Amino acid sequence: MDAATKTALLGLIDDATASGWSFAGACRQLELGEVRAYRWRERRATGELDDRSPGGSPMHGLLDDEIQAIIDLYHAWGEIDRSHRKLAHRGSYTNTVWVAPSSVRPRSASTESRDGEWDGGSSVVPC
C-alpha cells in the first residue's frame, strides 16, 4: 500500500478519535489491523511511511567466488553432468564449491548471469 493511502487512513482514524471513537473501534470500522495502524503512526511520526524495499542483505546469498566457481564448474563438467543437481554435487566431490542444487538452477538458453559473463548456450546458471 502506498504512503498516500496510509496517510489517508491514518487521517480518518485521527478524525474518528477526535470525534470520540476509540482507536480500536476506528480501526475495526476501517477493517485495518490495530497493530498495523499503530506501526504506521510510529512510521508517520519519523517520516518513513513509504514501504521499505524487501530483502536487505541475506546471509545465505551466494558470494562472488561461489558464483565464479559454479560457472567454472559448468564449463568443466556441464557436458558430462547436464543437470543442475549433478553439477552442485560435482562441486562438492571436486572440493570446488559447496552449494545446494537449488543454487544452480536450470534456465533458458538465452539467460546470462548477474555479471553478464555466463555462456549464452548453457542450460544452468547460478542463482
Buried (B, 14 or more C-beta within 10 A) or exposed (E): EEBEEBEEBBEBBEEBEEEEBEBEBBBEEBEBEBEEBEEBBEBBEEEEBEEEEEEEEEEEEBEEEBBBBBBEBBEBBBEEBEBBBBBBBBBEEEEBBEBEBEBBBEBEEEEEBEEEEBBEEBBBBBB
